[in-house]
Structure formats: structure tokens, C-alpha cells
């Protein structure tokens, strides 16, 4: 965990504090990278296997949303201010709810699946954009704002474009997942650079 491990050790009595453990984990660049991989993998699978059925697509999207919800739940504890944690926790609930809806009835229609994913991306993008603009001390805030804007665009595109074709929806969702995952990879390595600079300057 690198810097995360050092912070954990410096926490002294934090070993018995779950919130402190989640805070250290959420600040780790490896945790952010894990979130990126959880987004990239289903996107790549969807793109290389566009012949997959709507059932398979719904299951993949559902698992992605559940995983993203877990990562955002932990990431929310990385913020020191309890008021700043609330948006992250709300996003975690939104992602988990979307994932449950996809998995609960994976044989749903194309329109229902695109509606769930589009709304999750749109709302999460808006909330993340607001949080990034409001958080003046956020490292590499410009990259986070760019990622939030991309999520907003992805949500709007998925909601606005007609989805009569399951194949077209598959390619569209796969493409956006890969793009969002790549942006998260950039954020992860930017965060690692910021943590190392902070450690070098004490």
C-alpha cells in the first residue's frame, strides 16, 4: 500500500477503528487503481464479445455497478470532513441500487438497462463534479473534474440515444466503460504522484 501503509502505522490506535482503516484504504492509489480495473474489465469483455446476450450484458453491468459501489463507499472515508463523505456515500448507495436492479431481473428490456446505467452515470457525474469543484484541496482536481464531466456525457448519451439494437447498446456501454476506466487509471497514478510528493516534502 506504500503511503497508505505508513499512514496506517502512524495511526497508532487506529487498528481497532474501522472508519480509520477505510480512510487509509480509500486514500491508497492502489485502491483507486482497483476501481479502474473493475470498470475496465467488464468494458473490455463487452467490446470483445458483442454477441453476448442481453442477459449476459445485464449481469456484467450489474456486477460492475456493485463493485463500483463498494469502491465508492470506501473512497468516501478518505475525506476528513464528515460532510464531504456524504456525497460519496450517496453515490455508493446509487451504484449498489443500480447493480441490484440489473441483477434482480437480468432479462429486462434494453430500454430498462440503458435507463439504469444512464441515470447512475449522470447522477454520479454531477455529484462528483460538484464535489471536485467545491473541494479546493483536492489533488489533481482538474483530472477529477474531467472524469466527472465524462460520466455526465456518458449518462446523457446512453439516455438520449435510441437503443433498439442490443448490439448497439452493448458497444456503447462497453466503449464508455473502457473510457471511464482509463480515466480512473490516470487518476490513480496522479494520486500516487501526489502522495509521493507529499511524503518527500514531509
C-alpha positions, -999 to 999 in steps of 0.1 A, spaced: 0 0 0 30 23 2 20 56 17 -13 41 29 6 16 50 28 43 65 -3 63 74 -18 32 90 13 26 111 13 62 121 -23 60 133 -12 41 164 -45 31 180 -63 31 146 -61 -6 143 -94 -10 161 -111 18 143 -130 6 111 -135 41 99 -98 49 101 -90 16 83 -114 25 55 -100 61 54 -64 48 49 -76 22 23 -96 48 4 -65 71 2 -44 44 -13 -37 48 -51 -39 10 -54 -75 12 -42 -83 38 -69 -64 16 -95 -86 -14 -83 -117 7 -91 -103 15 -125 -97 -22 -132 -132 -31 -120 -145 -6 -147 -121 -16 -174 -126 -54 -173 -163 -55 -180 -159 -29 -206 -133 -49 -225 -153 -81 -221 -184 -63 -236 -164 -49 -265 -146 -81 -275 -178 -102 -271 -206 -80 -286 -225 -112 -295 -233 -118 -258 -270 -119 -249 -288 -91 -231 -288 -115 -200 -250 -116 -200 -248 -78 -206 -271 -71 -176 -252 -94 -153 -218 -78 -163 -232 -43 -158 -248 -53 -125 -216 -67 -112 -197 -36 -123 -222 -13 -105 -220 -34 -73 -181 -33 -74 -182 4 -81 -205 9 -52 -180 -8 -29 -151 12 -41 -170 45 -37 -182 35 -2 -146 30 9 -134 61 -10 -159 82 8 -140 77 41 -108 92 25 -124 126 31 -116 140 66 -147 162 68 -178 141 76 -198 165 55 -177 157 24 -182 120 29 -220 122 24 -218 126 -14 -196 96 -17 -218 75 5 -249 86 -16 -231 76 -48 -222 42 -32 -259 36 -25 -268 47 -60 -243 23 -76 -253 -6 -54 -290 0 -61 -284 1 -98 -264 -31 -96 -292 -49 -77 -318 -37 -102 -297 -51 -131 -291 -85 -113 -325 -88 -99 -341 -91 -134 -313 -96 -159 -338 -104 -187 -352 -69 -186 -356 -48 -217 -328 -29 -234 -345 4 -226 -347 -5 -189 -310 -14 -188 -299 17 -205 -321 38 -182 -305 23 -151 -269 28 -163 -276 62 -178 -291 76 -146 -263 61 -125 -236 77 -146 -255 110 -150 -262 115 -112 -227 102 -101 -211 125 -126 -230 156 -114 -223 148 -77 -186 141 -84 -183 173 -104 -199 193 -76 -176 177 -50 -145 183 -71 -153 219 -77 -161 225 -40 -130 207 -27 -102 233 -31 -75 210 -17 -82 180 -39 -50 168 -56 -52 169 -94 -87 184 -92 -87 191 -130 -85 154 -138 -113 145 -114 -134 172 -129 -127 158 -164 -137 123 -152 -169 137 -137 -177 155 -170 -171 123 -189 -195 104 -167 -221 131 -172 -217 129 -210 -218 91 -209 -251 93 -189 -266 118 -213 -256 98 -244 -269 65 -231 -302 81 -220 -306 102 -252 -297 78 -280 -322 52 -292 -314 17 -281 -335 -5 -304 -304 -27 -311 -290 -48 -283 -257 -50 -302 -255 -12 -305 -262 -8 -267 -235 -34 -260 -209 -15 -279 -219 18 -265 -218 6 -229 -185 -12 -235 -169 19 -250 -180 42 -221 -168 17 -195 -133 15 -211 -131 53 -214 -142 58 -178 -118 30 -166 -88 46 -185 -96 80 -169 -96 63 -134 -62 48 -142 -49 82 -149 -64 95 -116 -48 65 -97 -13 73 -110 -18 110 -105 -28 103 -69 3 82 -64 25 110 -76 7 135 -53 12 111 -23 49 106 -31 54 144 -34 37 149 -1 59 123 15 90 138 1 82 172 15 72 158 49 
